[in-house]
Amino acid sequence: MIRNTIGVLLASIFLSACTVTNPPLTGETKVPPPAVSPKLGPKTFEKAFGFSKSEATQEQNKFDENTVSVFFQVTKDGNSVNDLKVQDLLVKENTIPVSPFTLTADQERSNQVADIVFVLDVTGTMVDWIATAKARIQEFIRTSKYHTRMCIATFGDATVKPCSRFFDINPKDPATKRQVEELLSELAHITANRGAGQDPGWPDLDENPMGALIDATKAPWGPDSQRFAILVTDWGFLYSPNNQGQIGDKAPTMKQVNDALKASQMKVFAVARTSHTHKGKHLVWDGFNTPFQGEPSIVEASGGEFFSFDKVLRREISLDQVLKRITLRINTTYKLTYVVDQVQGLDPTLPVAQRNVDIKLADAAKGTAKKSSTLSSMPTGRANYQQTFKISDQNIQQGTMQVFMSDKEVAAS
């Protein structure tokens, strides 16, 4: 509200009675000094003559906040980069740094489906553990919030059950419920066995998980699916040329294993042992998490992760945690949000099509961001707030004017 006190200059002329006298015959004529008008300020005039006050009210509508949301993913070497924080990002709109902004991750917005093969050791040494593993897998299947396709493969000295079919599990599609039940039924029939004629790893102790992984790379993967294998075994493995066991040259070399993994782009999450003491003898197994035969481990070669079987056995690590690590690998879509009005220098009038948002990682070596879409609560932008207001056509003395905004007086400066 702007109040204007208009000062009206009131002039009063006072006439005094004059007495005519004859000038003196001698001497100078005395002239009286001119009258001096008193200097009166605006407030003195107002007090003396009762100025009237003029008020003018101007209103400026308050716009809603213009909120911009940018969806993007971050990858490095073809893998999704997850668990990013606000401090990991540098954001600009039309070259102007954006701050503050918020960041959330939506792992369910993945454009890809995760295909997961459980590659399970079902030899005699696994009898006690396999029941626990099955229970954890069942729980994951029933409670997963992610769109996955799952398959089960088993092995001993050779692949016992290959992955021949993926079961579609989509919590958002009730039509896949039937496939969930079929997968659970298949899982329920898997057992580990001891003894001659029943143990698929008999008679040697080493198994053939590497051969089972090669077979898993030939699974009926979806063309655009991310591919994962969870290998679970408690022992060492057969390999060519020096430890072929009963299967001879069917035991693969490490190069054959890694070549198959790279060609299929299947990431191996290995729950295994790198060493074990058996009957007083300490056994060491390279290849799972350490190089072997001049080749990187299966975890390094595939871009997967390693988990200690003994820690899982002691429940220091749960199979749920292993499965969670896989779900974190599903391409994560991030949502970055900021309010245009809160970022100094941004133009609120721009439509969303003219908001060129650039997102980079503070450490460029950690990955590259790729935007998928930019949204705005005001797609066409909004008008600027009014900066000037017309008060009067007359000249106004600053000292006679008061300005109030939201009932608070605004300083002349």
DRENDO-1510 file (C-alpha; in Angstrom, 1 decimal, always signed):
<recs>
REC; n; res; u; v; w
REC; 1; MET; +0.0; +0.0; +0.0 .
REC; 2; ILE; +1.3; +3.4; -0.9 .
REC; 3; ARG; +0.1; +6.5; +0.9 .
REC; 4; ASN; +0.7; +9.9; -0.6 .
REC; 5; THR; +0.4; +13.1; +1.4 .
REC; 6; ILE; -0.1; +15.9; -1.1 .
REC; 7; GLY; +1.1; +19.2; +0.2 .
REC; 8; VAL; -1.0; +22.1; -1.0 .
REC; 9; LEU; +0.7; +25.4; -0.6 .
REC; 10; LEU; -1.8; +27.8; +1.0 .
REC; 11; ALA; -0.8; +31.5; +0.7 .
REC; 12; SER; -2.4; +34.1; +2.9 .
REC; 13; ILE; -2.0; +37.7; +2.2 .
REC; 14; PHE; -2.5; +40.1; +5.1 .
REC; 15; LEU; -3.2; +43.8; +4.4 .
REC; 16; SER; -2.3; +46.3; +7.1 .
REC; 17; ALA; -3.9; +49.6; +7.6 .
REC; 18; CYS; -1.7; +52.5; +6.6 .
REC; 19; THR; -1.5; +56.0; +8.2 .
REC; 20; VAL; -0.4; +58.8; +5.8 .
REC; 21; THR; +2.0; +61.3; +7.3 .
REC; 22; ASN; +3.9; +64.1; +5.8 .
REC; 23; PRO; +7.5; +63.4; +5.0 .
REC; 24; PRO; +10.0; +65.2; +7.1 .
REC; 25; LEU; +11.3; +68.4; +5.5 .
REC; 26; THR; +14.9; +67.4; +6.2 .
REC; 27; GLY; +16.7; +64.0; +6.7 .
REC; 28; GLU; +16.4; +60.5; +4.9 .
REC; 29; THR; +13.2; +58.6; +4.4 .
REC; 30; LYS; +13.0; +55.4; +6.5 .
REC; 31; VAL; +11.7; +52.4; +4.7 .
REC; 32; PRO; +10.5; +49.4; +6.8 .
REC; 33; PRO; +12.3; +46.0; +6.1 .
REC; 34; PRO; +10.4; +43.5; +3.9 .
REC; 35; ALA; +8.3; +40.8; +5.7 .
REC; 36; VAL; +9.9; +37.3; +5.9 .
REC; 37; SER; +7.6; +34.3; +5.4 .
REC; 38; PRO; +8.3; +31.5; +7.9 .
REC; 39; LYS; +9.9; +28.3; +6.6 .
REC; 40; LEU; +7.3; +25.5; +7.1 .
REC; 41; GLY; +8.0; +21.8; +6.3 .
REC; 42; PRO; +5.4; +19.3; +5.1 .
REC; 43; LYS; +4.5; +18.1; +8.6 .
REC; 44; THR; +4.1; +21.7; +9.8 .
REC; 45; PHE; +1.8; +22.5; +7.0 .
REC; 46; GLU; -0.2; +19.3; +7.7 .
REC; 47; LYS; -0.5; +20.2; +11.3 .
REC; 48; ALA; -1.4; +23.8; +10.6 .
REC; 49; PHE; -3.7; +23.4; +7.7 .
REC; 50; GLY; -5.0; +19.8; +7.9 .
REC; 51; PHE; -3.7; +18.2; +4.8 .
REC; 52; SER; -5.8; +15.5; +3.2 .
REC; 53; LYS; -4.1; +12.1; +2.6 .
REC; 54; SER; -4.2; +10.1; -0.6 .
REC; 55; GLU; -3.8; +6.3; -0.6 .
REC; 56; ALA; -3.2; +4.0; -3.5 .
REC; 57; THR; -3.1; +0.2; -3.3 .
REC; 58; GLN; -1.3; -2.1; -5.8 .
REC; 59; GLU; -1.5; -5.9; -5.7 .
REC; 60; GLN; +1.0; -8.4; -7.0 .
REC; 61; ASN; -0.3; -12.0; -7.2 .
REC; 62; LYS; +2.1; -14.6; -5.8 .
REC; 63; PHE; +2.9; -17.3; -8.3 .
REC; 64; ASP; +3.2; -21.0; -7.5 .
REC; 65; GLU; +6.8; -22.3; -7.3 .
REC; 66; ASN; +8.2; -23.5; -10.6 .
REC; 67; THR; +9.6; -26.9; -9.8 .
REC; 68; VAL; +11.9; -28.7; -12.3 .
REC; 69; SER; +12.4; -32.5; -12.2 .
REC; 70; VAL; +15.1; -34.2; -14.2 .
REC; 71; PHE; +15.3; -38.0; -14.6 .
REC; 72; PHE; +18.7; -39.5; -15.4 .
REC; 73; GLN; +20.9; -42.6; -15.0 .
REC; 74; VAL; +24.6; -42.9; -14.4 .
REC; 75; THR; +26.7; -45.6; -15.9 .
REC; 76; LYS; +30.3; -46.6; -15.9 .
REC; 77; ASP; +31.7; -49.3; -18.3 .
REC; 78; GLY; +28.1; -50.2; -19.1 .
REC; 79; ASN; +27.1; -50.8; -15.4 .
REC; 80; SER; +24.6; -48.8; -13.5 .
REC; 81; VAL; +26.2; -46.5; -10.8 .
REC; 82; ASN; +24.1; -46.6; -7.7 .
REC; 83; ASP; +23.9; -45.0; -4.2 .
REC; 84; LEU; +24.8; -41.5; -5.5 .
REC; 85; LYS; +24.4; -38.5; -3.1 .
REC; 86; VAL; +23.8; -34.8; -3.7 .
REC; 87; GLN; +27.4; -34.0; -3.1 .
REC; 88; ASP; +28.4; -36.4; -6.0 .
REC; 89; LEU; +26.8; -34.2; -8.6 .
REC; 90; LEU; +27.4; -30.9; -10.4 .
REC; 91; VAL; +24.2; -29.4; -11.9 .
REC; 92; LYS; +23.8; -26.4; -14.2 .
REC; 93; GLU; +20.8; -24.9; -16.0 .
REC; 94; ASN; +21.9; -22.9; -19.1 .
REC; 95; THR; +25.4; -22.7; -17.6 .
REC; 96; ILE; +24.1; -21.3; -14.2 .
REC; 97; PRO; +25.0; -23.5; -11.2 .
REC; 98; VAL; +21.9; -25.0; -9.6 .
REC; 99; SER; +21.8; -25.1; -5.8 .
REC; 100; PRO; +20.0; -26.3; -3.8 .
REC; 101; PHE; +18.5; -29.5; -5.3 .
REC; 102; THR; +17.2; -32.8; -4.0 .
REC; 103; LEU; +18.1; -36.2; -5.2 .
REC; 104; THR; +16.1; -39.5; -5.0 .
REC; 105; ALA; +16.6; -42.9; -6.6 .
REC; 106; ASP; +13.9; -44.9; -8.1 .
REC; 107; GLN; +15.1; -48.4; -8.8 .
REC; 108; GLU; +11.7; -49.5; -10.1 .
REC; 109; ARG; +11.9; -47.2; -13.1 .
REC; 110; SER; +14.5; -49.5; -14.7 .
REC; 111; ASN; +14.2; -49.7; -18.5 .
REC; 112; GLN; +15.7; -53.2; -18.3 .
REC; 113; VAL; +14.6; -56.4; -16.7 .
REC; 114; ALA; +17.0; -58.4; -14.5 .
REC; 115; ASP; +17.5; -62.0; -15.5 .
REC; 116; ILE; +18.8; -64.0; -12.6 .
REC; 117; VAL; +20.1; -67.6; -12.7 .
REC; 118; PHE; +20.6; -69.4; -9.4 .
REC; 119; VAL; +23.5; -71.8; -10.0 .
REC; 120; LEU; +23.4; -74.2; -7.0 .
REC; 121; ASP; +25.8; -76.9; -5.8 .
REC; 122; VAL; +23.7; -79.9; -4.9 .
REC; 123; THR; +26.4; -82.3; -3.8 .
REC; 124; GLY; +26.7; -84.1; -0.5 .
REC; 125; THR; +28.5; -81.3; +1.4 .
REC; 126; MET; +25.6; -78.9; +0.6 .
REC; 127; VAL; +22.8; -81.0; +2.2 .
REC; 128; ASP; +22.4; -79.0; +5.4 .
REC; 129; TRP; +22.8; -75.6; +3.7 .
REC; 130; ILE; +20.6; -76.1; +0.7 .
REC; 131; ALA; +17.3; -76.0; +2.7 .
REC; 132; THR; +18.3; -72.6; +4.2 .
REC; 133; ALA; +19.2; -71.3; +0.7 .
REC; 134; LYS; +15.9; -72.5; -0.7 .
REC; 135; ALA; +14.0; -70.7; +2.1 .
REC; 136; ARG; +15.8; -67.4; +1.4 .
REC; 137; ILE; +15.3; -67.7; -2.3 .
REC; 138; GLN; +11.6; -68.4; -1.8 .
REC; 139; GLU; +11.2; -65.3; +0.4 .
REC; 140; PHE; +13.0; -63.2; -2.2 .
REC; 141; ILE; +10.7; -64.4; -4.9 .
REC; 142; ARG; +7.6; -63.7; -2.9 .
REC; 143; THR; +8.6; -60.2; -1.7 .
REC; 144; SER; +10.6; -58.8; -4.6 .
REC; 145; LYS; +9.4; -55.4; -5.7 .
REC; 146; TYR; +11.4; -55.6; -8.9 .
REC; 147; HIS; +10.6; -56.9; -12.4 .
REC; 148; THR; +12.9; -59.9; -12.7 .
REC; 149; ARG; +13.0; -63.2; -14.5 .
REC; 150; MET; +14.4; -66.1; -12.6 .
REC; 151; CYS; +15.8; -69.5; -13.4 .
REC; 152; ILE; +17.4; -72.3; -11.4 .
REC; 153; ALA; +20.4; -74.5; -12.4 .
REC; 154; THR; +22.1; -77.1; -10.3 .
REC; 155; PHE; +25.4; -79.0; -10.7 .
REC; 156; GLY; +27.8; -81.5; -9.3 .
REC; 157; ASP; +30.7; -82.8; -11.4 .
REC; 158; ALA; +28.5; -81.8; -14.3 .
REC; 159; THR; +25.4; -79.7; -14.8 .
REC; 160; VAL; +22.5; -81.6; -13.3 .
REC; 161; LYS; +19.7; -79.2; -14.2 .
REC; 162; PRO; +20.4; -76.5; -16.8 .
REC; 163; CYS; +18.6; -73.2; -17.0 .
REC; 164; SER; +16.1; -73.9; -19.8 .
REC; 165; ARG; +13.3; -71.4; -18.9 .
REC; 166; PHE; +13.1; -68.1; -17.1 .
REC; 167; PHE; +10.0; -67.4; -15.0 .
REC; 168; ASP; +8.6; -63.9; -15.3 .
REC; 169; ILE; +8.1; -62.2; -11.9 .
REC; 170; ASN; +6.5; -58.8; -12.1 .
REC; 171; PRO; +4.8; -57.5; -8.9 .
REC; 172; LYS; +2.9; -54.9; -11.0 .
REC; 173; ASP; +1.5; -57.6; -13.3 .
REC; 174; PRO; -0.9; -60.1; -11.7 .
REC; 175; ALA; -0.7; -62.2; -14.8 .
REC; 176; THR; +2.8; -63.4; -13.7 .
REC; 177; LYS; +1.5; -64.8; -10.5 .
REC; 178; ARG; +1.1; -68.2; -12.1 .
REC; 179; GLN; +4.8; -68.2; -13.1 .
REC; 180; VAL; +5.8; -67.3; -9.6 .
REC; 181; GLU; +4.0; -70.4; -8.3 .
REC; 182; GLU; +5.7; -72.6; -11.0 .
REC; 183; LEU; +9.1; -71.3; -10.0 .
REC; 184; LEU; +8.5; -72.0; -6.3 .
REC; 185; SER; +7.3; -75.5; -7.1 .
REC; 186; GLU; +10.5; -76.1; -9.1 .
REC; 187; LEU; +12.6; -74.8; -6.3 .
REC; 188; ALA; +10.8; -77.0; -3.7 .
REC; 189; HIS; +11.9; -80.1; -5.6 .
REC; 190; ILE; +15.6; -79.3; -5.5 .
REC; 191; THR; +17.6; -81.3; -3.0 .
REC; 192; ALA; +21.2; -82.1; -2.3 .
REC; 193; ASN; +22.2; -85.8; -1.8 .
REC; 194; ARG; +25.0; -87.8; -0.2 .
REC; 195; GLY; +26.4; -91.1; -1.0 .
REC; 196; ALA; +27.4; -93.2; -4.0 .
REC; 197; GLY; +24.8; -93.3; -6.7 .
REC; 198; GLN; +23.0; -90.2; -5.3 .
REC; 199; ASP; +25.7; -87.5; -4.9 .
REC; 200; PRO; +26.3; -85.9; -8.3 .
REC; 201; GLY; +29.8; -85.0; -7.2 .
REC; 202; TRP; +30.8; -88.5; -6.2 .
REC; 203; PRO; +33.6; -89.6; -5.7 .
REC; 204; ASP; +35.9; -86.6; -5.9 .
REC; 205; LEU; +35.4; -83.6; -3.6 .
REC; 206; ASP; +36.0; -80.9; -6.2 .
REC; 207; GLU; +32.9; -80.0; -8.2 .
REC; 208; ASN; +32.4; -78.3; -11.6 .
REC; 209; PRO; +30.9; -74.9; -10.9 .
REC; 210; MET; +32.9; -73.4; -13.7 .
REC; 211; GLY; +31.4; -75.7; -16.2 .
REC; 212; ALA; +27.9; -74.9; -14.8 .
REC; 213; LEU; +28.6; -71.2; -15.2 .
REC; 214; ILE; +29.5; -71.8; -18.9 .
REC; 215; ASP; +26.2; -73.6; -19.3 .
REC; 216; ALA; +24.4; -70.7; -17.6 .
REC; 217; THR; +25.8; -68.3; -20.1 .
REC; 218; LYS; +23.7; -70.2; -22.7 .
REC; 219; ALA; +20.4; -69.6; -20.9 .
REC; 220; PRO; +17.5; -68.1; -22.9 .
REC; 221; TRP; +18.3; -64.5; -21.8 .
REC; 222; GLY; +16.0; -61.6; -22.7 .
REC; 223; PRO; +17.5; -59.5; -25.5 .
REC; 224; ASP; +17.6; -56.4; -23.4 .
REC; 225; SER; +17.9; -58.0; -19.9 .
REC; 226; GLN; +20.6; -57.4; -17.4 .
REC; 227; ARG; +22.2; -60.8; -16.7 .
REC; 228; PHE; +23.2; -62.1; -13.3 .
REC; 229; ALA; +24.2; -65.5; -11.9 .
REC; 230; ILE; +24.3; -66.3; -8.2 .
REC; 231; LEU; +26.8; -69.2; -7.8 .
REC; 232; VAL; +26.6; -71.0; -4.5 .
REC; 233; THR; +29.2; -73.7; -3.7 .
REC; 234; ASP; +31.3; -74.7; -0.7 .
REC; 235; TRP; +34.2; -76.4; -2.4 .
REC; 236; GLY; +36.9; -76.1; -5.0 .
REC; 237; PHE; +36.4; -76.8; -8.7 .
REC; 238; LEU; +37.6; -79.1; -11.5 .
REC; 239; TYR; +39.7; -77.6; -14.3 .
REC; 240; SER; +41.8; -78.5; -17.2 .
REC; 241; PRO; +44.5; -79.5; -17.7 .
REC; 242; ASN; +45.7; -80.4; -14.1 .
REC; 243; ASN; +42.6; -81.2; -12.2 .
REC; 244; GLN; +40.1; -82.9; -14.5 .
REC; 245; GLY; +38.8; -85.5; -12.0 .
REC; 246; GLN; +36.3; -88.0; -13.3 .
REC; 247; ILE; +35.1; -85.7; -16.2 .
REC; 248; GLY; +38.4; -85.5; -18.1 .
REC; 249; ASP; +38.7; -82.8; -20.7 .
REC; 250; LYS; +35.2; -81.6; -20.0 .
REC; 251; ALA; +36.7; -79.6; -17.1 .
REC; 252; PRO; +37.2; -76.1; -18.6 .
REC; 253; THR; +40.2; -73.8; -18.4 .
REC; 254; MET; +39.8; -70.4; -16.7 .
REC; 255; LYS; +40.2; -68.7; -20.1 .
REC; 256; GLN; +37.2; -70.7; -21.5 .
REC; 257; VAL; +35.2; -69.7; -18.4 .
REC; 258; ASN; +36.0; -65.9; -18.7 .
REC; 259; ASP; +35.5; -65.9; -22.4 .
REC; 260; ALA; +32.0; -67.2; -22.0 .
REC; 261; LEU; +31.2; -64.7; -19.2 .
REC; 262; LYS; +32.4; -61.8; -21.3 .
REC; 263; ALA; +30.6; -62.9; -24.4 .
REC; 264; SER; +27.3; -63.3; -22.5 .
REC; 265; GLN; +27.7; -60.2; -20.3 .
REC; 266; MET; +26.6; -62.3; -17.3 .
REC; 267; LYS; +27.7; -60.9; -14.0 .
REC; 268; VAL; +28.6; -63.6; -11.4 .
REC; 269; PHE; +27.8; -63.1; -7.7 .
REC; 270; ALA; +29.8; -65.9; -6.1 .
REC; 271; VAL; +29.0; -67.3; -2.7 .
REC; 272; ALA; +32.1; -69.6; -2.3 .
REC; 273; ARG; +35.2; -70.4; -0.4 .
REC; 274; THR; +38.7; -69.3; -1.2 .
REC; 275; SER; +40.2; -71.8; +1.4 .
REC; 276; HIS; +39.1; -74.5; +3.7 .
REC; 277; THR; +40.6; -77.0; +6.2 .
REC; 278; HIS; +39.6; -80.5; +5.6 .
REC; 279; LYS; +40.9; -83.5; +7.6 .
REC; 280; GLY; +43.8; -81.4; +8.8 .
REC; 281; LYS; +44.8; -80.2; +5.4 .
REC; 282; HIS; +44.5; -76.6; +4.4 .
REC; 283; LEU; +43.1; -76.2; +0.9 .
REC; 284; VAL; +43.3; -72.9; -1.1 .
REC; 285; TRP; +41.2; -72.2; -4.1 .
REC; 286; ASP; +42.0; -69.4; -6.5 .
REC; 287; GLY; +39.7; -68.4; -9.3 .
REC; 288; PHE; +36.6; -67.4; -7.4 .
REC; 289; ASN; +37.9; -64.1; -6.1 .
REC; 290; THR; +41.6; -64.2; -7.0 .
REC; 291; PRO; +43.4; -64.7; -10.4 .
REC; 292; PHE; +44.1; -68.2; -11.6 .
REC; 293; GLN; +45.9; -69.6; -14.6 .
REC; 294; GLY; +47.0; -66.1; -15.6 .
REC; 295; GLU; +43.3; -65.1; -15.8 .
REC; 296; PRO; +41.3; -62.8; -13.6 .
REC; 297; SER; +38.8; -64.3; -11.2 .
REC; 298; ILE; +35.2; -65.0; -12.4 .
REC; 299; VAL; +34.0; -62.0; -10.2 .
REC; 300; GLU; +36.5; -59.6; -11.7 .
REC; 301; ALA; +36.1; -60.8; -15.2 .
REC; 302; SER; +32.3; -60.5; -15.1 .
REC; 303; GLY; +32.0; -57.4; -13.0 .
REC; 304; GLY; +30.2; -59.3; -10.2 .
REC; 305; GLU; +30.9; -59.6; -6.5 .
REC; 306; PHE; +32.2; -62.1; -4.0 .
REC; 307; PHE; +30.7; -63.3; -0.7 .
REC; 308; SER; +32.3; -65.7; +1.7 .
REC; 309; PHE; +30.4; -69.0; +2.0 .
REC; 310; ASP; +31.6; -69.4; +5.6 .
REC; 311; LYS; +30.2; -66.0; +6.6 .
REC; 312; VAL; +26.9; -66.9; +5.0 .
REC; 313; LEU; +27.0; -70.2; +6.8 .
REC; 314; ARG; +27.6; -68.3; +10.1 .
REC; 315; ARG; +24.8; -65.8; +9.1 .
REC; 316; GLU; +27.2; -62.9; +9.2 .
REC; 317; ILE; +26.0; -62.4; +5.6 .
REC; 318; SER; +22.6; -63.4; +4.6 .
REC; 319; LEU; +21.5; -64.5; +1.1 .
REC; 320; ASP; +19.0; -61.6; +1.3 .
REC; 321; GLN; +22.0; -59.2; +1.3 .
REC; 322; VAL; +23.5; -61.0; -1.8 .
REC; 323; LEU; +20.1; -60.6; -3.6 .
REC; 324; LYS; +19.9; -57.0; -2.5 .
REC; 325; ARG; +23.3; -56.3; -4.1 .
REC; 326; ILE; +22.0; -57.6; -7.3 .
REC; 327; THR; +18.9; -55.4; -7.2 .
REC; 328; LEU; +21.2; -52.4; -6.6 .
REC; 329; ARG; +22.8; -53.3; -10.0 .
REC; 330; ILE; +19.5; -52.9; -11.8 .
REC; 331; ASN; +19.8; -49.6; -13.6 .
REC; 332; THR; +18.8; -47.0; -11.1 .
REC; 333; THR; +16.9; -44.0; -12.4 .
REC; 334; TYR; +17.6; -40.8; -10.3 .
REC; 335; LYS; +15.2; -37.9; -9.9 .
REC; 336; LEU; +16.8; -34.5; -9.4 .
REC; 337; THR; +14.5; -31.7; -8.3 .
REC; 338; TYR; +15.0; -28.0; -7.8 .
REC; 339; VAL; +12.8; -24.8; -7.5 .
REC; 340; VAL; +13.6; -22.2; -10.1 .
REC; 341; ASP; +12.7; -19.3; -7.8 .
REC; 342; GLN; +15.3; -20.5; -5.2 .
REC; 343; VAL; +18.2; -20.6; -7.6 .
REC; 344; GLN; +19.8; -17.1; -8.2 .
REC; 345; GLY; +20.1; -16.2; -11.8 .
REC; 346; LEU; +17.6; -18.6; -13.3 .
REC; 347; ASP; +14.9; -17.2; -15.6 .
REC; 348; PRO; +11.4; -18.2; -14.4 .
REC; 349; THR; +9.8; -17.2; -17.7 .
REC; 350; LEU; +11.5; -19.9; -19.7 .
REC; 351; PRO; +9.5; -22.9; -20.9 .
REC; 352; VAL; +10.8; -26.3; -20.0 .
REC; 353; ALA; +12.0; -26.9; -23.5 .
REC; 354; GLN; +14.5; -24.1; -23.1 .
REC; 355; ARG; +15.9; -25.3; -19.7 .
REC; 356; ASN; +19.1; -27.0; -20.7 .
REC; 357; VAL; +20.0; -29.0; -17.6 .
REC; 358; ASP; +23.6; -30.4; -17.5 .
REC; 359; ILE; +24.4; -33.1; -14.9 .
REC; 360; LYS; +27.9; -34.3; -14.3 .
REC; 361; LEU; +29.6; -36.2; -11.5 .
REC; 362; ALA; +32.0; -34.2; -9.3 .
REC; 363; ASP; +34.5; -37.1; -9.9 .
REC; 364; ALA; +34.2; -37.7; -13.6 .
REC; 365; ALA; +36.0; -41.0; -13.2 .
REC; 366; LYS; +33.0; -42.5; -11.4 .
REC; 367; GLY; +30.6; -42.4; -14.4 .
REC; 368; THR; +28.6; -40.5; -16.9 .
REC; 369; ALA; +25.1; -39.2; -16.5 .
REC; 370; LYS; +22.5; -39.5; -19.2 .
REC; 371; LYS; +19.2; -37.7; -19.0 .
REC; 372; SER; +15.9; -39.4; -19.9 .
REC; 373; SER; +13.4; -36.6; -19.4 .
REC; 374; THR; +13.0; -33.1; -17.9 .
REC; 375; LEU; +9.7; -32.0; -16.4 .
REC; 376; SER; +8.4; -28.7; -14.9 .
REC; 377; SER; +5.4; -27.8; -12.8 .
REC; 378; MET; +5.0; -24.8; -15.2 .
REC; 379; PRO; +5.9; -26.2; -18.6 .
REC; 380; THR; +5.4; -22.8; -20.3 .
REC; 381; GLY; +7.2; -20.8; -17.7 .
REC; 382; ARG; +5.7; -17.9; -15.7 .
REC; 383; ALA; +5.7; -14.1; -15.9 .
REC; 384; ASN; +8.2; -12.2; -13.9 .
REC; 385; TYR; +7.1; -10.4; -10.7 .
REC; 386; GLN; +6.2; -6.7; -11.4 .
REC; 387; GLN; +9.1; -4.4; -10.5 .
REC; 388; THR; +7.6; -0.9; -10.9 .
REC; 389; PHE; +4.2; +0.5; -9.9 .
REC; 390; LYS; +2.5; +3.8; -11.1 .
REC; 391; ILE; +1.4; +5.9; -8.2 .
REC; 392; SER; +0.4; +9.2; -9.6 .
REC; 393; ASP; +0.7; +11.5; -12.6 .
REC; 394; GLN; +1.9; +14.3; -10.3 .
REC; 395; ASN; +5.4; +14.9; -9.0 .
REC; 396; ILE; +5.6; +13.6; -5.4 .
REC; 397; GLN; +8.0; +14.8; -2.8 .
REC; 398; GLN; +9.8; +11.8; -1.4 .
REC; 399; GLY; +9.6; +13.1; +2.1 .
REC; 400; THR; +5.8; +13.2; +1.9 .
REC; 401; MET; +5.4; +9.5; +0.8 .
REC; 402; GLN; +5.3; +6.3; +2.8 .
REC; 403; VAL; +5.3; +2.8; +1.3 .
REC; 404; PHE; +4.1; -0.3; +3.0 .
REC; 405; MET; +4.4; -4.0; +1.9 .
REC; 406; SER; +2.4; -6.6; +3.8 .
REC; 407; ASP; +1.7; -3.9; +6.4 .
REC; 408; LYS; +5.4; -3.2; +7.0 .
REC; 409; GLU; +6.9; +0.1; +6.0 .
REC; 410; VAL; +9.5; -0.1; +3.3 .
REC; 411; ALA; +12.6; +2.1; +3.6 .
REC; 412; ALA; +13.1; +4.8; +0.9 .
REC; 413; SER; +16.3; +3.1; -0.2 .
</recs>
